[in-house]
Amino acid sequence: MFIKQLSVFIENREGRLEKVLKTLKDNNINIISLSLADTSDYGVLRMITSNPEDGKKVLKDNGFSAMLTDVLAVKVEHKAGELQEVLDIICKAGINVEYMYALATKNDDATIVIKTSTAEEAALLLQKEGAEFLTSKEIEELKSV
């Protein structure tokens, strides 16, 4: 139900993002999806990758602060209100959405990556309501997207 997200903390200065991306490329780690948030001093690059464990290792070996986080990847149909319905389930339970971003897949559906304040509870609620989740195995199959 959960997938691993690779997060990298990088200084907000010229060339640092490119160095992270080159490190991953040089180690044949494909980025499936990403989100970049920044302040004036630093940024947080969150990624779903083809191999998050190896990604963390090679980034750490190259001097970056990297960590893995369990996140949910919820499949949603491309239709009005679908995302709101997913978030309604979470919000009605008093669970905070810390962040989310989109993930590209090969099919016609969309997938959203969600990090909540209580991940297990959110996952169980969504599962009970019939939500489908992208699995780690499916992530592996997205390498060629």
C-alpha angles and dihedrals in degrees: 000000000000126000129198119255119200112219124191126190110212136177113253096242137111116290100010096103091046090052091054091050093046091050090054092044092049089054094047094246111150121213109223096179137352146185126196122198122177148181126196091276109032145005138216115221111196117192143176105213139180091250114015096177093054089042091056092048097049092045092050089047087056095051101264126132104237134166141174123237131186111238136170121244105200120193114224132180121244096252136111114277098013095115091045090054091054092048091046090061091052097043095047087059090055093248116148120226104221094186143329140187139177127268124203119230136180095247132069095263127089127232126207124201110219132188113192135183091249108027099180093051092047091049093051093047093049092045090051089054091052100259117160122221131208109240131216088250091056089049089056089053091054093066091106098047 
